[in-house]
Amino acid sequence: MDDEDNKLKEEKARQLSRVVCICKGINLKSVLSHIDGCSTVAEVNQCAGTGSGGCKGERCGPRIKILLSKMKNRKSK
């Protein structure tokens, strides 16, 4: 494995560890592991535990909506 492969893996790991739900500390990797089969933010919240913190989903809800949109676009291609 070369340095470029290692850098790509490190970047992917960094992205997956980014926090989506600030209140509950739920990262992108966790949300993505629960998002498959969900079609609404409420469904993702129920599966992943997001949206139930102090802000009641005001911060993570829009992020999850974007993720759902991206997942839908990938499936339609």
Secondary structure, 3 states (H helix, E strand, C coil): CCHHHHHHHHHHHHHHHCEEECCCCEEHHHHHHHHCCCCCHHHHHHHHCCCCCCCCCCCHHHHHHHHHHHHHHHHHC
